[in-house]
Amino acid sequence: MGAAAQAPTCRRGVASPTPRGRSAALKRRSCMTGQQLLTRAAGVIVLLLAGVSLAILQGRSVDAQAQSASQSFSATADGYAYSLKPTSNYALSAKLRVDGSPATYSFARFDVHDLTGSVAKATLSFYTVSGSSTGFDVHLVPDNSWSESAITWSSYPQMDASVVGSSGPFPVGVWTQVDVTSVVTGNGSYSFGLTTSAIANMSLSSKEGLNAPRLVVQTTDGGTPATTGTTTTQPTTSTTTTQPPTGTTTTQPTVTNPPPTTTPSTSPPVMQTGFPIRAAFYYPWFPEAWSQQGLTPFTKYHPTLGYYDLSTSVIQKQIGAMQGAGLTAGISSWWGQGSNSDQRFGQLLSVADSLGSGFKWALYYEPEGQGDPSIAQIKSDLTYIDQHYAADPAYLKVGGKPVIFVYNSNDLTCAIVDKWKSANTDFYIDLKVFSGYKTCASQPDSWHQYGPAVAESNQAGYSFSISPGLYKANETSPRLARDPARWAVNVRDMVNSGAPWQLVTTFNEWGEGSSVESAAEWQSSSGAGTYLDALGAAVGSTPAPQPAPQPQPQPQPQPQPQPSGSSGDPVVAAAGDIACDPTSSLFNGGNGSSSSCRQKWTSDLLLNMPNLKAVLTLGDNQYETNALSQYMGAFDLSWGRVKSLIRPAIGNHEYLTSGATGYFQYFGTSAGDPLKGYYSFDVGSWHLLSLNSECSHIGGCGSGSPEEQWVKADLAAHPNACTLAYWHEPRFSSGEHGDAQQMATIWNDLVAGHAD
């Protein structure tokens, strides 16, 4: 079953009846303009790098009589182009990105000068911010006149179709190097483009990051630099190293970067902290917390590390587990000066420093949740933290300010903001949310939610928090049951959210049963455990939002992220009966046939739709039974690419799974209250109602029913000039299922309420 609605225009009228079981086709708009040397495959990102210095590789043999020298050049321009945002420019991003779907290319230019002799070796080097099992290909960009501030998907420089070299697979935190000797012939400018055909989501440090791309050129005495070189289309071998590429002389980078050094390093250079920051709440109260309230151990679970103390070896393993899952920081519970948590925080910093991996720590200020500390007390605590910990390289900072989270669980008014702003001694303050927090006249640096009883919490524009479960040691049933399939959806939602702060609640709160740290109950072959495995997979396979120097949240609701930067009237797309059962013989790995299972192709139409503000799914979103596993096996691979824009409606197939659990697990809070299945929201000046036409599951839809009363109240509370309602079973239909008589009362209410 299904119904379809076109994007609304702001005029009054009655929508024509739509046959039940049909879905509207979405008009496709192409962003392809002009000819190009490389095909822009769907979802591919092109990366243009300019001014990248070459890194030295194990070179070919040269005359033993000749003297060799090498020079390292940092990129003078770089950026990337992202197919889903054809007009966006990422010149200020700290990362370069390369992906096959959605297509993403990166570019870098290097200005090579003061070479003497002939070029013996030229090596392109990038510092890896993520790992890859495939790597990227390097192409020459013949025209060096491009500007990094002008690179977009609609206007990036053309690359040669031939591949100069390939990086091959690489881990995170190393310099990956590609031989480009065939195209570097002497002094001059050289531009390179990076591509891949794989779904890879690679991230590399840009010149705005701490480790700029580099081009290292090795020369031999005995002549002037050659002006031409031999071109080859054969990919060359590559290497990886934790050392920065080196040379005998080095050009000064245009941004703050550690200069190349000849001193070997056993660990990658420390990276600056930029958004998004993914962090987990951490508890340093072991071993004493294993025994509480007459229970030993005080947990329902069996940690893989045992009932540990916080020895150096334990902390090392915990940091490794968090970093392996893509987390860059821990937020450690802090109960005041001289407390056990205070005494152990110095050890956390020390271990992170000794590892040299770039992992950071911040504090979670707990006294605000247990009492009402005065401004003077807060100032004293902040001064203490600043003097004892904030100068440590492992302390998390944003915009140069040390970060502190505040557990203000009992403060439900804007007065808490005023108090902390008065007490602040130049910290980055992140407060816990409360009802109406966005309307406070004073605003902290950011907001977060700490609520492990809720699977995910999106505080748009500020943070996105997720929880694996909540099962307290002294309770007989979980408040939030663990479900690895649901967790996989949550982590993907978090990573796709674009939130500056992406938070896991928690890493090791064993007493409350909200830990993602490995345990016997969810152990895995990697040793990290099911929950950290899923987190690491999501971080490594989902296009990351671009980091910003510092978020500037405004005290009003934030819009959902849009796949297009176009201006103009908001666009809404709608369809129902969307995704085939992944076990169907016609599913064909998600590609379907010429006439069936076309969910991938219909979702492709959405990806470059200008000014798309919302996607309305009209029920029976996933066949046959709407189980979460089916959502993940079909819908998520196609329409899941625009999940952040989807505002779903529920259909009869959703209820083939008891309570429509798969539907509500997949869409989360976007689907409304699971006991109702109806909700409302605004798009531009329009007010939209998503209704539940499966009346037998919610106490009916007739006169006086809970849904009917809600509809009338919602219409009265939102006297917008334009109102649209949508649901699964159409009131009038010429299709085989006929009219949905059960919706007659609500239909009449909508007409009386002047809905469009």
Residue, then its C-alpha position, 0 to 999 in steps of 0.5 A: m500500500g502507499a500514497a504519494a504527495q508532491a512537494p507543496t506549494c503555498r496555495r489552498g485547495v483540495a488534493s486529488p485522490t491518489p490510487r492506493g499502492r502507487s508511489a510518485a516518481l521524483k523528477r531527476r535533476s542532473c548536476m553534470t555540466g560540460q565535459q570532463l576527463l573523469t566520469r563523475a560516478a554517483g556518490v563520488i567525491v573528487l579531491l584536488l590537492a595543490g602544492v603537495s610536497l613529495a615524500i621520499l620513497q625507497g628510490r631507484s638506483v642512481d650513479a654511485q658517483a652522483q650526489s643526491a639531495s631532497q627537498s620537501f614542499s608543503a601543499t600551497a592549495d588543497g580542497y575537495a569536491y563533494s557530489l552531494k553538495p555540488t555548490s559547497n566549498y571545503a577549502l578551510s576543512a582540516k581534512l581531504r576526503v576521497d570516496g567512490s560513493p557518494a563521489t568525492y575527489s580531493f586536489a592539491r597543488f605544490d610549488v616546486h622551486d630551487l631544484t638543481g640537478s635532475v629529478a631522481k625521485a618524486t613522492l607524494s605524501f598524505y597523513t591518514v586520518s582514517g584507514s582504508s583497505t583500498g587506498f586512492d589513485v593519483h591523477l595529474v591535473p594539467d592546469n595549475s591555475w585553479s583556486e582552492s576557494a573556488i573548488t566545488w563539485s560543479s567547478y573542480p579542475q579536470m584531471d587526466a584520466s590516466v593514473v600516475g600512481s596508487s596508494g594501496p591500503f593504509p592504516v590510520g595515523v601514518w604517512t601514505q606515499v605515492d611515487v609521482t616521479s613520472v610527472v615531476t620533471g623539475n621546478g614549477s607547479y604540480s597539481f594532483g587529484l585523488t579518486t577512488s572507485a571504492i566505497a571507502n570514505m577516506s580522510l587525509s589531513s589537509k594543509e589546514g590540519l596539523n600534517a599538510p600534504r607534502l611533495v618530496v623531490q630527490t635530485t642528483d647533481g650533474g645537470t639542470p632539471a629536466t623539463t619533460g618526463t616520461t608519462t606512464t599509466q601504470p600505478t606505482t608502488s607505495t609505502t606507509t610510514t609514521q615518520p613525516p616525509t623528509g628532505t635536506t631543505t624544506t619550504q615553510p608551510t603556509v599554516t602551522n605544521p610540524p616541520p619535516t624531521t629526520t628523527p625517526s618517530t614511533s608514533p604519529p604526530v599529534m593531531q589538532t582537535g577539530f569537529p566533529i569530536r567523538a567522545a565517550f563518557y568515562y568513569p575512573w572509580f574502579p576498583e572501589a565501584w565494583s562493590q556497592q549497595g551490598l553487591t559484588p560485583f556491582t554490575k550485571y555483566h562480565p568485563t573482558l578485562g575483568y573487575y579491573d583497577l585503573s593500572t597503566s596497562v588497563i588505561q592503555k588498553q581502554i584508550g586503544a579500544m576507544q581510538g580503535a572505534g573512532l573515538t578521539a576523546g574521553i570525558s572523565s567523571w570528576w567529583g571535585q578537588g582531592s576526590n579519587s576521580d581527581q587523583r586519577f585524572g592526572q594518570l589518564l593524561s599521563v598515559a595518553d601523553s605516553l602513547g602519543s596517539g593524539f587521544k584527549w581527555a576532558l572532565y565531566y563536572e559532577p558536583e552540579g548534579q549532586g548539589d548547587p555549587s556557588i559561583a565562587q566554588i565553581k571559579s575555585d574548581l575551574t582555577y584548580i583544573d586550569q592549574h593542574y591539568a589544562a596545560d597538559p597536551a592530552y587535555l581536550k581543547v576547542g578554540g584553545k579553551p580547555v573543555i569541561f562538560v557539566y552534569n547539571s541534571n537538577d537545573l532546569t532553567c536558564a539561571i544555570v547558564d548565567k551562573w556558569k558564564s559568571a564563573n567561567t575562567d576561559f573554559y569551553i563550557d558544555l551544559k546538559v540540556f533541559s526543556g527550553y534551553k535554546t531560548c535562553a538569552s545567555q548561551p554556553d559554548s555547547w549543549h549535550q544530553y546525558g540520558p542512557a535510558v534513551a537510545e539516541s538523542n539529537q540536540a540539533g546543531y550541538s550534539f548527538s548522543i547514543s546509548p547501548g542500553l541501561y540495566k542497573a545492577n540493583e534493578t530486575s529489568p533493563r530500562l533500555a534493553r541491549d540490541p546490537a542491530r538497533w545500536a548499529v542504526n544508532v551509531r550510523d545516525m550519530v555519524n551521519s548527523g553532522a553534530p559537532w559533538q558525537l557522544v557515547t553514553t558510556f564507555n564503562e559505567w558498569g554499575e548502570g549497565s551502559s558500557v560499550e567496553s568489551a564484555a563476555e556478553w558481547q565479545s567479538s573476534s576483534g577483542a573490542g566487543t560488538y558495540l565498539d566494532a559497530l561504532g568503528a565500522a560506522v566511523g570508517s564507512t560513513p562520509a564525515p561532516q566537515p570540521a569547523p574551527q568552533p561551532q557557533p550555536q544559536p538559541q533557536p531550533q536548528p534545521q535538518p542538514q540539507p543535501s543541497g546548498s541551493s536557495g529558493d523555496p523548500v522542496v519536499a519529496a514523498a513516496g511509499d511502498i519503497a524497499c523490497d524484501p532483501t531475500s526476494s529473488l528480484f532484490n539483486g544485491g540492491n540493484g533490482s530488476s528493470s521493473s522491480c525493487r527499484q529502491k536504489w534508483t528512486s533514492d538516487l533521484l533525491l541525492n542532488m535534488p535542489n533545496l530538498k528539506a524533507v522526505l516523506t515516506l508514506g508507509d510500507n517503507q520496507y517489505e515484507t515485515n519491516a523487521l530492523s534486519q530488513y531495514m538494514g538490508a535494503f532500505d538503509l542501503s538506498w533511502g538511508r542515504v537521506k535518512s536525516l531528512i526522512r519524516p516517516a508515516i507508518g503503514n500496515h506492513e510496519y505492524l507485521t512486526s509486533g508494535a512496529t518495533g523495526y520501524f521505530q527502532y530504525f527511524g528513532t525519534s523521527a517517527g514520533d511516539p511508538l505508542k501513537g505513530y503520529y506527530s507534526f513538524d514544520v518545513g518553512s512556512w508549512h505545518l505538516l502532520s504525519l498521521n497513523s491510518e492503522c487505526s486498530h493499533i492505536g485505539g481507533c481513528g474515529s470521533g473522540s479517538p486519541e488521534e482525532q482529538w490530537v489532530k484537532a488540537d494540533l490544527a488549532a495550535h498551528p494556524n499556519a497559512c499552509t498545512l499538509a497532512y499525509w498517511h498511508e491508507p488514502r481516504f479516497s482511492s481507485g486502487e484495488h484496496g478501495d477507500a479508507q473509510q476509517m480516516a473519514t472523521i480525520w479527513n473532515d477535521l482536516v477540511a474544517g481546519h483548512a488544511d491544504 
